[in-house]
Amino acid sequence: MAETTALTDIRLAVRQLCAKFGESYWLALDKDRGYPTEFVQALTESGFLTVLIPEAYGGSGLGVFEASVIMEEVCRSGAHAGACHAQMYVMGSVLRHGNETQKKHYLPKIASGELRLQSFGVTEPTTGTDTTSLKTTAKRDGDDYVINGQKVWISRIEHSDLMVLLARTTPKEETQKKTEGLSAFIVEVGKAVGQGLEIRPIDSMINHHSCELFFDDLRIPKDNLLGKEGQGFKVILDGMNAERILIAAECVGDGRYFIDKASAYASERVVFDRPIGQNQGVQFPIARSYAEVEAAWLMVEKAAHLFDAGEPCAAEANMSKMLASEASWRAGDVCMQTHGGFAFAKEYHIERKFRETRLYQIAPISTNLILSYIGEHVLKMPRSF
């Protein structure tokens, strides 16, 4: 599908911005486990990180499709979009479900870069993707909610001013549906740390700045309730669909990055007096990966357009994430194989991107759970678990 001039201009502008932060910038950060503060600030000031915020609140008022184009281009440049992508989809929870006071207070500051909203506090160590079974509680006490519990794999919390937190306000056994009784809250991180919130970084394979969170009688003002009490599951669902679409776009960007690297190297690398790309054993896997990545992008487009039109898109969001994450991983594997031993040298940057893209077959939802969703909700087969 041919892109509009506006989209082409967005791609070019993002590419030019990313060029100021070359792969050596990301290599150094990866080595030191550093956060790309300068890159995130530049992306914010350019307006690219806040495109989903309406103009009335200081943003551009564009759609998830345009945001997908931005994230895809960021990853194709060799940058690590995981350092900042949550600003887009978590913000959507505030935009769609926040009251006017909350939106006027937070969204302009997020748009200007004064505040960062980079964290989604959902996952727990004992429940994982079984979200409705989470154990973190929020009990009303006067003008506050008191939070107790634990979260894990909460990314970028140390580099965020705000977090959207999901906790149970009504015991599961007292609800008619397991999705009821969950509530979402806006947490001002700076005020919470040391006052009932403890943050412990997790040393992990990829640089997502993930942490464990421990809540011990953390008090949150009742005015920080996001949406209606007991209906927090609906609040995060919108964010989850947007998250899956945007991450699918990032995987397409990763896939295109790998294909760009592999095809260029295969054309230049000479062994036995001929470019290795002349050999079908090298050329054909790269070509197949190209076809798979381009097909995944079509599903991303479909899911994003449905989301922007306000149409149901859970199946498409899930499928785009699954197809794109698998295509990017295979493209990464092909790129590694094409480069041979040099692929393991950090100066070639491939192994870093290879680690980064592997995550997305697991998070934010695993491939098996996507397949079970399709089987049950699309194909109407019996629930598999």
KEKE-3310 file (N, C-alpha, C; in steps of 0.2 Angstrom, whole numbers, plus 5000, padded with zeros to 4 digits):
npx = (5004:5003:5011:5006:5011:5013:5015:5027:5035:5035:5042:5055:5059:5060:5070:5080:5082:5085:5097:5106:5109:5118:5123:5133:5131:5120:5126:5135:5127:5120:5131:5134:5122:5114:5102:5093:5093:5095:5091:5077:5072:5075:5066:5054:5054:5053:5040:5037:5035:5024:5013:5000:4993:4980:4978:4972:4978:4991:4997:5000:4989:4987:4985:4986:4991:5000:5009:5014:5021:5031:5037:5042:5051:5060:5066:5071:5081:5091:5090:5083:5068:5061:5065:5056:5043:5032:5027:5018:5007:5003:4999:4987:4978:4975:4970:4959:4951:4953:4947:4941:4949:4960:4966:4968:4978:4988:4991:4996:5008:5015:5015:5024:5035:5038:5034:5036:5027:5030:5027:5018:5010:5006:5009:5013:5023:5017:5006:5008:5003:4990:4980:4968:4969:4978:4986:4989:4982:4970:4964:4950:4952:4946:4950:4960:4967:4974:4988:4994:5006:5014:5024:5031:5044:5042:5044:5056:5052:5061:5064:5053:5040:5027:5015:5004:4994:4988:4976:4968:4952:4941:4938:4941:4933:4921:4915:4905:4910:4926:4934:4929:4931:4944:4954:4961:4975:4983:4999:5010:5027:5038:5033:5029:5040:5049:5039:5031:5032:5044:5058:5066:5079:5080:5092:5095:5093:5091:5091:5079:5077:5070:5060:5057:5043:5038:5024:5019:5008:5006:4999:4987:4980:4962:4957:4966:4961:4959:4947:4932:4929:4933:4932:4944:4950:4945:4951:4964:4964:4962:4974:4982:4979:4984:4997:5001:5000:5009:5021:5022:5024:5037:5044:5043:5051:5063:5065:5066:5078:5087:5086:5091:5104:5109:5107:5115:5128:5129:5130:5142:5152:5165:5169:5178:5180:5168:5153:5145:5131:5128:5126:5113:5110:5113:5106:5092:5086:5087:5078:5066:5064:5062:5050:5041:5042:5037:5024:5019:5019:5008:4997:4999:4996:4982:4977:4980:4973:4960:4960:4961:4950:4941:4935:4932:4947:4955:4959:4966:4976:4983:4987:4995:5005:5010:5014:5023:5033:5038:5043:5052:5062:5066:5071:5082:5089:5093:5101:5111:5117:5121:5131:5140:5153:5156:5144:5143:5151:5151:5153:5147:5134:5123:5120:5115:5103:5097:5095:5086:5075:5070:5063:5050:5042:5038:5034:5023:5014:5013:5016:5009:4998:4992:4988:4979:4969:4965:4960:4950:4941:4941:4940:4931:4933:4934:4938:4955:4962)
npy = (4994:5011:5024:5040:5057:5064:5053:5048:5060:5060:5048:5051:5062:5056:5047:5055:5061:5050:5047:5055:5049:5038:5020:5017:5025:5018:5006:5009:5012:5000:4992:4999:4998:5009:5022:5030:5045:5057:5054:5050:5063:5071:5064:5067:5081:5083:5080:5067:5057:5060:5060:5054:5061:5072:5088:5098:5096:5098:5089:5080:5074:5063:5046:5028:5022:5031:5032:5020:5019:5028:5021:5010:5015:5020:5008:5002:5010:5006:5009:5008:5006:5001:5008:5019:5017:5015:5027:5031:5021:5019:5032:5032:5026:5036:5046:5040:5036:5044:5057:5074:5083:5076:5074:5087:5090:5081:5077:5089:5091:5079:5079:5090:5086:5088:5079:5061:5047:5032:5019:5004:4996:4981:4967:4952:4942:4930:4928:4932:4933:4930:4940:4944:4937:4944:4949:4961:4973:4987:4996:5006:5020:5033:5047:5042:5028:5013:5004:4988:4975:4967:4969:4964:4964:4977:4990:5004:5011:5018:5028:5036:5048:5045:5032:5020:5010:4994:4986:4976:4980:4974:4959:4944:4933:4939:4945:4945:4942:4938:4948:4959:4971:4975:4989:5004:5016:5032:5034:5044:5043:5049:5054:5042:5033:5027:5030:5019:5013:5003:5000:4989:4985:4974:4963:4959:4950:4959:4977:4984:4991:4985:4981:4975:4979:4984:4986:4993:4998:5009:5025:5032:5046:5047:5054:5050:5039:5030:5031:5021:5014:4997:4994:4993:4984:4986:4998:4995:4987:4994:5000:4989:4983:4994:4994:4981:4983:4993:4987:4977:4984:4989:4977:4974:4984:4980:4968:4973:4980:4970:4963:4973:4974:4961:4959:4969:4966:4953:4956:4963:4955:4945:4928:4914:4921:4927:4936:4932:4933:4929:4916:4904:4898:4908:4919:4916:4913:4926:4933:4927:4930:4944:4944:4938:4948:4959:4955:4954:4967:4972:4966:4974:4986:4984:4981:4993:5003:4999:5001:5015:5018:5016:5003:4985:4977:4967:4954:4956:4965:4956:4946:4953:4956:4943:4938:4948:4948:4935:4935:4945:4939:4928:4934:4940:4929:4924:4935:4934:4922:4925:4934:4926:4922:4936:4941:4940:4949:4963:4976:4975:4976:4968:4957:4964:4969:4957:4951:4960:4959:4947:4946:4949:4938:4934:4944:4958:4948:4931:4920:4908:4911:4920:4912:4904:4913:4917:4904:4902:4914:4919:4908:4900:4889:4876:4883:4883:4882)
npz = (5000:4995:5003:5011:5007:5019:5028:5023:5025:5039:5041:5036:5044:5056:5054:5051:5064:5072:5066:5072:5083:5083:5080:5088:5100:5105:5108:5118:5128:5130:5135:5147:5153:5152:5152:5138:5139:5132:5119:5121:5126:5115:5105:5111:5112:5098:5095:5091:5101:5107:5099:5099:5108:5110:5101:5108:5121:5119:5110:5094:5090:5082:5075:5080:5069:5063:5074:5074:5062:5066:5077:5070:5062:5070:5076:5065:5062:5071:5083:5100:5104:5114:5125:5127:5122:5129:5133:5123:5123:5136:5139:5132:5141:5150:5142:5136:5147:5158:5169:5165:5173:5177:5164:5159:5169:5168:5154:5145:5152:5149:5136:5134:5139:5152:5161:5162:5157:5158:5162:5166:5178:5180:5178:5189:5200:5203:5195:5182:5165:5169:5172:5179:5191:5199:5214:5221:5231:5233:5245:5250:5261:5269:5261:5253:5244:5249:5245:5243:5240:5226:5211:5195:5183:5178:5168:5165:5176:5185:5177:5175:5178:5181:5183:5178:5187:5191:5202:5214:5220:5224:5231:5222:5223:5227:5216:5201:5189:5183:5178:5184:5198:5198:5198:5191:5193:5194:5198:5206:5204:5210:5222:5229:5231:5244:5252:5254:5243:5235:5224:5215:5204:5190:5185:5169:5153:5142:5139:5146:5157:5168:5183:5200:5210:5226:5237:5251:5261:5253:5251:5240:5233:5232:5221:5211:5205:5190:5178:5182:5199:5200:5187:5181:5172:5160:5157:5155:5144:5132:5132:5131:5118:5110:5113:5109:5095:5092:5097:5088:5076:5079:5079:5066:5061:5067:5060:5047:5049:5051:5039:5030:5034:5032:5018:5013:5018:5012:4999:4999:5005:5001:4997:4991:4979:4975:4979:4994:4994:4981:4982:4983:4995:5004:4999:4997:5010:5016:5007:5009:5022:5020:5013:5023:5034:5027:5025:5038:5041:5034:5042:5053:5049:5046:5059:5066:5059:5061:5075:5076:5070:5080:5080:5084:5088:5094:5090:5078:5083:5091:5082:5073:5082:5085:5072:5068:5078:5077:5063:5064:5073:5065:5054:5061:5065:5052:5048:5058:5054:5041:5043:5050:5060:5063:5067:5081:5086:5095:5089:5077:5080:5078:5087:5098:5094:5091:5103:5108:5100:5103:5114:5111:5108:5119:5128:5126:5128:5127:5113:5113:5121:5113:5102:5108:5111:5098:5094:5103:5103:5090:5081:5088:5095:5109:5125:5129:5141)
capx = (5000:5007:5010:5005:5017:5013:5019:5034:5039:5037:5048:5061:5061:5062:5076:5085:5083:5089:5104:5110:5110:5120:5123:5138:5127:5116:5131:5138:5121:5119:5136:5133:5115:5111:5095:5094:5089:5095:5087:5070:5071:5074:5060:5048:5054:5051:5033:5036:5033:5017:5008:4994:4990:4976:4981:4970:4982:4998:5000:4998:4982:4987:4983:4990:4995:5006:5013:5017:5026:5037:5041:5045:5057:5065:5069:5074:5087:5095:5088:5080:5062:5058:5066:5052:5037:5026:5024:5012:5001:5000:4995:4980:4973:4973:4966:4952:4947:4954:4942:4944:4954:4966:4968:4971:4983:4994:4993:5000:5015:5018:5017:5030:5041:5039:5032:5036:5023:5033:5027:5012:5011:5001:5012:5015:5027:5014:5001:5010:4998:4983:4979:4962:4971:4983:4985:4990:4976:4969:4958:4949:4953:4945:4952:4965:4967:4980:4991:4999:5007:5021:5024:5038:5045:5039:5050:5057:5049:5066:5065:5046:5037:5020:5014:4997:4994:4981:4976:4961:4948:4936:4941:4939:4927:4915:4913:4901:4915:4933:4937:4927:4934:4950:4954:4967:4977:4989:5004:5016:5032:5043:5030:5028:5046:5051:5033:5027:5034:5051:5059:5072:5081:5082:5098:5092:5097:5090:5091:5073:5077:5064:5061:5052:5040:5035:5020:5018:5003:5007:4993:4986:4973:4956:4957:4970:4958:4958:4941:4928:4932:4931:4932:4951:4952:4943:4956:4971:4963:4963:4981:4985:4979:4988:5004:5003:5001:5015:5027:5022:5027:5044:5047:5044:5057:5069:5065:5069:5085:5091:5087:5095:5111:5111:5107:5121:5134:5129:5132:5149:5157:5168:5172:5179:5180:5162:5149:5141:5124:5127:5124:5106:5109:5113:5101:5085:5083:5086:5073:5060:5063:5059:5043:5038:5042:5032:5017:5017:5017:5001:4993:5000:4992:4975:4976:4981:4967:4954:4960:4960:4942:4936:4932:4936:4954:4959:4962:4971:4982:4986:4990:5000:5011:5013:5017:5029:5038:5041:5046:5059:5066:5069:5076:5088:5093:5096:5106:5117:5119:5124:5137:5144:5156:5156:5138:5144:5155:5147:5154:5143:5128:5118:5119:5111:5096:5095:5093:5080:5069:5068:5058:5043:5038:5036:5031:5019:5010:5016:5013:5004:4991:4989:4985:4973:4964:4962:4957:4943:4937:4940:4938:4925:4934:4933:4944:4961:4965)
capy = (5000:5017:5029:5047:5061:5065:5048:5048:5065:5057:5043:5055:5066:5051:5044:5060:5062:5044:5047:5059:5045:5032:5014:5018:5028:5012:5001:5011:5012:4993:4990:5001:4997:5016:5024:5035:5051:5062:5052:5051:5070:5073:5062:5071:5088:5083:5078:5060:5052:5062:5061:5052:5066:5077:5095:5102:5095:5099:5084:5081:5071:5058:5040:5023:5020:5036:5031:5013:5021:5031:5016:5005:5018:5020:5002:5001:5014:5003:5012:5003:5009:4999:5013:5024:5016:5015:5034:5031:5017:5020:5038:5031:5025:5042:5050:5037:5034:5049:5063:5080:5086:5072:5075:5094:5091:5077:5077:5094:5090:5073:5082:5095:5082:5089:5073:5055:5042:5026:5012:5000:4992:4976:4960:4950:4936:4923:4927:4933:4936:4929:4947:4944:4934:4948:4950:4968:4976:4994:4997:5013:5023:5040:5051:5038:5021:5010:4999:4982:4969:4966:4969:4962:4966:4984:4993:5011:5015:5022:5034:5038:5051:5043:5025:5017:5004:4990:4983:4973:4984:4970:4952:4941:4929:4943:4948:4940:4941:4938:4954:4965:4972:4978:4997:5007:5022:5035:5034:5049:5039:5052:5055:5036:5030:5028:5031:5013:5010:5001:4998:4985:4984:4967:4962:4955:4949:4965:4983:4987:4994:4982:4981:4973:4984:4981:4991:4992:5003:5015:5029:5036:5050:5044:5057:5047:5033:5031:5027:5019:5009:4990:4993:4995:4979:4989:5004:4993:4983:4998:5001:4983:4983:4999:4991:4975:4985:4997:4983:4973:4989:4989:4971:4975:4989:4976:4964:4977:4982:4964:4962:4979:4973:4955:4960:4973:4962:4947:4959:4965:4950:4940:4922:4910:4925:4929:4939:4927:4934:4926:4909:4904:4896:4914:4924:4914:4915:4934:4935:4924:4935:4950:4943:4937:4955:4964:4952:4956:4974:4972:4965:4979:4992:4983:4982:5001:5007:4997:5004:5022:5019:5014:4996:4980:4975:4963:4948:4959:4967:4950:4943:4957:4956:4937:4938:4952:4945:4929:4937:4948:4934:4924:4939:4941:4923:4925:4940:4932:4917:4928:4937:4921:4924:4943:4943:4939:4955:4969:4981:4975:4979:4963:4953:4968:4969:4950:4950:4965:4957:4940:4947:4950:4932:4932:4950:4959:4942:4925:4917:4903:4915:4923:4907:4902:4919:4916:4898:4902:4920:4920:4901:4898:4882:4876:4886:4878:4882)
capz = (5000:4995:5009:5009:5008:5026:5031:5020:5028:5046:5041:5034:5050:5062:5052:5052:5071:5074:5063:5077:5089:5079:5084:5094:5105:5108:5110:5124:5133:5131:5139:5154:5156:5153:5149:5133:5141:5127:5114:5123:5126:5108:5102:5114:5109:5091:5095:5089:5106:5110:5093:5101:5113:5105:5100:5114:5127:5117:5106:5087:5088:5076:5076:5081:5063:5062:5079:5072:5058:5070:5081:5065:5059:5076:5077:5058:5062:5075:5090:5105:5105:5121:5131:5127:5118:5134:5133:5119:5124:5143:5139:5130:5146:5153:5137:5135:5153:5163:5169:5162:5178:5176:5157:5159:5173:5166:5147:5143:5154:5146:5129:5134:5142:5159:5165:5158:5159:5154:5166:5166:5183:5179:5179:5195:5200:5204:5191:5175:5161:5171:5175:5183:5197:5202:5221:5223:5233:5234:5249:5252:5268:5269:5254:5250:5243:5252:5241:5246:5235:5222:5204:5193:5176:5177:5164:5165:5182:5187:5173:5174:5184:5182:5182:5178:5191:5191:5208:5215:5225:5227:5231:5216:5225:5228:5210:5197:5183:5186:5176:5189:5205:5197:5197:5188:5197:5192:5203:5205:5207:5215:5229:5231:5233:5251:5256:5253:5236:5235:5218:5214:5197:5189:5180:5164:5146:5138:5142:5147:5164:5172:5190:5204:5214:5232:5240:5258:5263:5249:5250:5234:5234:5228:5214:5206:5202:5183:5177:5188:5203:5198:5180:5178:5167:5153:5156:5152:5138:5127:5132:5128:5111:5107:5115:5104:5088:5092:5097:5081:5072:5081:5077:5058:5061:5068:5054:5041:5051:5050:5031:5027:5036:5029:5011:5011:5019:5008:4993:4999:5008:4995:4999:4985:4973:4973:4984:4997:4992:4975:4983:4985:5002:5008:4997:4998:5017:5017:5003:5013:5028:5018:5012:5030:5037:5023:5026:5045:5041:5032:5048:5058:5046:5047:5066:5068:5056:5065:5082:5075:5068:5085:5079:5088:5085:5098:5086:5073:5087:5093:5076:5071:5087:5084:5066:5067:5082:5074:5057:5066:5076:5060:5051:5065:5064:5045:5048:5061:5050:5035:5045:5053:5067:5065:5070:5088:5088:5097:5085:5072:5083:5077:5093:5103:5091:5091:5110:5109:5097:5105:5120:5109:5107:5126:5131:5132:5129:5124:5107:5115:5123:5106:5098:5112:5110:5091:5094:5107:5101:5083:5078:5092:5098:5116:5128:5129:5148)
cpx = (5004:5006:5009:5011:5018:5017:5026:5038:5040:5042:5055:5064:5063:5069:5082:5087:5087:5096:5109:5112:5112:5121:5128:5135:5123:5121:5134:5133:5120:5125:5136:5126:5112:5105:5096:5091:5089:5091:5079:5068:5070:5068:5054:5048:5052:5044:5032:5033:5027:5012:5001:4990:4986:4979:4978:4974:4990:5001:4999:4991:4982:4985:4988:4994:5001:5011:5017:5022:5032:5041:5045:5051:5062:5069:5073:5081:5093:5095:5084:5073:5059:5060:5061:5045:5031:5023:5018:5006:4998:4997:4988:4975:4971:4969:4959:4948:4948:4948:4945:4950:4960:4970:4972:4977:4989:4996:4997:5007:5018:5020:5023:5036:5043:5038:5033:5031:5025:5032:5019:5013:5005:5004:5014:5018:5023:5008:5002:5004:4991:4981:4973:4964:4976:4981:4986:4983:4976:4963:4957:4949:4952:4946:4957:4963:4974:4982:4995:5000:5014:5019:5031:5038:5042:5045:5050:5054:5054:5067:5058:5044:5030:5020:5007:4997:4988:4982:4969:4958:4943:4938:4937:4933:4921:4912:4909:4906:4922:4937:4934:4931:4941:4950:4961:4969:4983:4993:5009:5022:5036:5040:5029:5034:5048:5045:5028:5028:5042:5052:5066:5073:5082:5087:5096:5096:5096:5089:5084:5072:5071:5066:5056:5049:5037:5031:5018:5014:5005:5000:4993:4980:4968:4955:4961:4967:4957:4952:4937:4931:4929:4931:4939:4953:4950:4948:4962:4970:4964:4971:4985:4985:4983:4996:5006:5004:5007:5021:5027:5026:5035:5047:5048:5050:5063:5070:5069:5076:5089:5092:5091:5103:5113:5111:5113:5127:5135:5132:5140:5154:5159:5171:5173:5178:5173:5158:5145:5134:5123:5125:5117:5105:5110:5107:5094:5082:5082:5079:5066:5059:5060:5052:5039:5037:5037:5025:5015:5016:5010:4996:4993:4996:4985:4973:4975:4975:4961:4954:4958:4953:4938:4933:4936:4942:4958:4962:4967:4977:4986:4990:4996:5007:5014:5017:5023:5035:5042:5045:5053:5064:5070:5073:5082:5092:5096:5102:5112:5120:5123:5131:5142:5147:5156:5150:5138:5148:5151:5147:5150:5135:5122:5116:5114:5104:5093:5092:5086:5074:5066:5063:5051:5039:5035:5032:5028:5014:5013:5013:5008:4997:4988:4985:4979:4967:4961:4958:4950:4939:4936:4937:4933:4926:4934:4939:4949:4964:4960)
cpy = (5006:5021:5036:5051:5063:5060:5047:5054:5063:5052:5046:5058:5061:5048:5049:5061:5056:5044:5051:5055:5038:5025:5013:5020:5022:5007:5003:5011:5005:4990:4992:5001:5004:5017:5030:5041:5056:5060:5052:5058:5073:5071:5065:5078:5089:5082:5071:5056:5054:5063:5059:5056:5071:5084:5099:5101:5095:5094:5086:5078:5066:5051:5034:5021:5024:5034:5024:5015:5024:5026:5011:5008:5019:5014:5000:5004:5011:5005:5007:5007:5007:5003:5018:5023:5016:5022:5034:5027:5018:5027:5037:5029:5031:5046:5047:5036:5039:5054:5069:5084:5083:5073:5082:5094:5087:5078:5082:5093:5084:5076:5086:5091:5084:5083:5067:5050:5035:5019:5010:4995:4986:4969:4958:4944:4930:4923:4928:4936:4934:4935:4947:4941:4938:4949:4956:4971:4984:4995:5004:5015:5030:5043:5047:5031:5018:5004:4994:4977:4970:4966:4967:4964:4973:4988:5001:5015:5019:5029:5037:5042:5049:5035:5023:5010:5000:4986:4981:4977:4980:4963:4948:4936:4932:4946:4942:4938:4942:4945:4960:4965:4974:4986:4999:5014:5025:5036:5039:5046:5043:5053:5048:5032:5032:5030:5025:5010:5009:4998:4995:4983:4976:4967:4957:4955:4955:4971:4987:4991:4992:4981:4977:4979:4981:4987:4989:4998:5010:5019:5033:5040:5047:5048:5054:5040:5035:5027:5026:5014:5002:4989:4995:4990:4982:4995:5001:4989:4988:4999:4995:4982:4988:4996:4986:4978:4989:4992:4979:4978:4989:4983:4971:4979:4985:4971:4967:4979:4976:4962:4967:4976:4966:4956:4964:4969:4956:4950:4961:4960:4945:4934:4918:4914:4927:4931:4933:4927:4931:4918:4909:4902:4902:4919:4922:4915:4922:4936:4933:4928:4941:4949:4942:4944:4959:4961:4954:4963:4976:4971:4971:4985:4991:4984:4990:5004:5005:5001:5011:5023:5018:5007:4991:4978:4970:4957:4951:4962:4961:4947:4947:4957:4949:4936:4942:4950:4939:4930:4940:4944:4930:4928:4940:4935:4922:4929:4938:4926:4920:4931:4932:4924:4931:4945:4943:4945:4961:4975:4981:4976:4973:4960:4957:4968:4962:4949:4954:4962:4950:4941:4947:4944:4930:4938:4954:4953:4937:4923:4912:4906:4918:4918:4904:4907:4918:4909:4898:4908:4921:4913:4898:4890:4882:4880:4881:4878:4885)
cpz = (5000:5001:5006:5010:5015:5030:5029:5024:5035:5046:5040:5040:5055:5060:5053:5060:5074:5072:5068:5083:5086:5083:5089:5100:5109:5111:5117:5130:5135:5136:5146:5157:5157:5150:5144:5134:5136:5121:5115:5123:5119:5104:5105:5112:5102:5090:5093:5095:5109:5104:5094:5105:5108:5106:5106:5120:5125:5113:5099:5085:5083:5079:5078:5075:5062:5068:5077:5067:5061:5073:5076:5063:5064:5076:5070:5058:5067:5082:5094:5107:5112:5126:5132:5124:5123:5134:5129:5121:5131:5143:5137:5135:5150:5149:5137:5142:5159:5163:5166:5167:5177:5169:5157:5163:5170:5158:5144:5145:5151:5139:5128:5136:5149:5163:5160:5161:5155:5157:5167:5172:5183:5181:5186:5195:5200:5199:5183:5171:5163:5175:5180:5190:5201:5209:5224:5225:5234:5239:5251:5259:5268:5262:5251:5248:5246:5248:5244:5241:5232:5215:5201:5185:5174:5174:5165:5171:5185:5183:5171:5180:5186:5180:5182:5182:5191:5198:5209:5221:5228:5226:5225:5217:5226:5222:5206:5191:5186:5183:5180:5195:5204:5195:5195:5192:5193:5198:5201:5208:5212:5222:5232:5234:5240:5255:5256:5247:5237:5228:5218:5207:5196:5183:5175:5157:5142:5142:5142:5153:5168:5179:5194:5209:5220:5236:5247:5261:5260:5249:5244:5235:5229:5221:5209:5203:5195:5181:5183:5192:5201:5191:5177:5173:5160:5152:5153:5146:5132:5126:5129:5121:5107:5107:5110:5097:5087:5092:5091:5076:5073:5079:5069:5057:5062:5062:5048:5042:5049:5042:5028:5028:5032:5022:5009:5012:5014:5001:4993:5001:5002:4998:4992:4979:4971:4980:4987:4995:4985:4976:4986:4992:5006:5006:4998:5005:5018:5013:5006:5019:5026:5017:5018:5034:5034:5025:5033:5045:5039:5038:5053:5055:5047:5054:5068:5065:5059:5072:5081:5073:5074:5085:5083:5084:5089:5094:5081:5077:5089:5088:5074:5075:5086:5078:5065:5072:5080:5067:5059:5069:5070:5055:5054:5065:5057:5045:5052:5057:5044:5037:5048:5059:5068:5068:5078:5091:5089:5092:5079:5074:5082:5083:5098:5100:5091:5098:5111:5106:5099:5110:5117:5107:5114:5129:5125:5133:5125:5118:5108:5117:5117:5103:5102:5111:5103:5091:5097:5104:5094:5079:5082:5094:5105:5119:5130:5136:5153)
residu = (MET:ALA:GLU:THR:THR:ALA:LEU:THR:ASP:ILE:ARG:LEU:ALA:VAL:ARG:GLN:LEU:CYS:ALA:LYS:PHE:GLY:GLU:SER:TYR:TRP:LEU:ALA:LEU:ASP:LYS:ASP:ARG:GLY:TYR:PRO:THR:GLU:PHE:VAL:GLN:ALA:LEU:THR:GLU:SER:GLY:PHE:LEU:THR:VAL:LEU:ILE:PRO:GLU:ALA:TYR:GLY:GLY:SER:GLY:LEU:GLY:VAL:PHE:GLU:ALA:SER:VAL:ILE:MET:GLU:GLU:VAL:CYS:ARG:SER:GLY:ALA:HIS:ALA:GLY:ALA:CYS:HIS:ALA:GLN:MET:TYR:VAL:MET:GLY:SER:VAL:LEU:ARG:HIS:GLY:ASN:GLU:THR:GLN:LYS:LYS:HIS:TYR:LEU:PRO:LYS:ILE:ALA:SER:GLY:GLU:LEU:ARG:LEU:GLN:SER:PHE:GLY:VAL:THR:GLU:PRO:THR:THR:GLY:THR:ASP:THR:THR:SER:LEU:LYS:THR:THR:ALA:LYS:ARG:ASP:GLY:ASP:ASP:TYR:VAL:ILE:ASN:GLY:GLN:LYS:VAL:TRP:ILE:SER:ARG:ILE:GLU:HIS:SER:ASP:LEU:MET:VAL:LEU:LEU:ALA:ARG:THR:THR:PRO:LYS:GLU:GLU:THR:GLN:LYS:LYS:THR:GLU:GLY:LEU:SER:ALA:PHE:ILE:VAL:GLU:VAL:GLY:LYS:ALA:VAL:GLY:GLN:GLY:LEU:GLU:ILE:ARG:PRO:ILE:ASP:SER:MET:ILE:ASN:HIS:HIS:SER:CYS:GLU:LEU:PHE:PHE:ASP:ASP:LEU:ARG:ILE:PRO:LYS:ASP:ASN:LEU:LEU:GLY:LYS:GLU:GLY:GLN:GLY:PHE:LYS:VAL:ILE:LEU:ASP:GLY:MET:ASN:ALA:GLU:ARG:ILE:LEU:ILE:ALA:ALA:GLU:CYS:VAL:GLY:ASP:GLY:ARG:TYR:PHE:ILE:ASP:LYS:ALA:SER:ALA:TYR:ALA:SER:GLU:ARG:VAL:VAL:PHE:ASP:ARG:PRO:ILE:GLY:GLN:ASN:GLN:GLY:VAL:GLN:PHE:PRO:ILE:ALA:ARG:SER:TYR:ALA:GLU:VAL:GLU:ALA:ALA:TRP:LEU:MET:VAL:GLU:LYS:ALA:ALA:HIS:LEU:PHE:ASP:ALA:GLY:GLU:PRO:CYS:ALA:ALA:GLU:ALA:ASN:MET:SER:LYS:MET:LEU:ALA:SER:GLU:ALA:SER:TRP:ARG:ALA:GLY:ASP:VAL:CYS:MET:GLN:THR:HIS:GLY:GLY:PHE:ALA:PHE:ALA:LYS:GLU:TYR:HIS:ILE:GLU:ARG:LYS:PHE:ARG:GLU:THR:ARG:LEU:TYR:GLN:ILE:ALA:PRO:ILE:SER:THR:ASN:LEU:ILE:LEU:SER:TYR:ILE:GLY:GLU:HIS:VAL:LEU:LYS:MET:PRO:ARG:SER:PHE)
# end
